[in-house]
Amino acid sequence: MLDRQKLETILVRRFPGATPDQVAVSANAIMGLDDEWEEVPCHDFQELATQSADGAEFRVLRRRPV
């Protein structure tokens, strides 16, 4: 389980110009990912591959069936 305070600290450090409301909304969204979303391996998107080769990291998520 994610620790919300740690998550908010990471968000504030990563996005120093974010308002407290933006940090809270982002934390809420991330905290809710575990139940509703699942990570999916994705190797078919050429643009993501190009960006990944340049050092970017991606996670592709899909909504779990109800």
HELIX and SHEET records of a PDB file:
HELIX    1   1 ARG A    4  ARG A   14  1                                  11    
HELIX    2   2 PRO A   20  MET A   31  1                                  12    
HELIX    3   3 LEU A   33  GLU A   36  1                                   4    
HELIX    4   4 GLN A   46  ALA A   53  1                                   8    
SHEET    1   A 2 TRP A  37  VAL A  40  0                                        
SHEET    2   A 2 VAL A  60  ARG A  63 -1                                        
END                                                                             
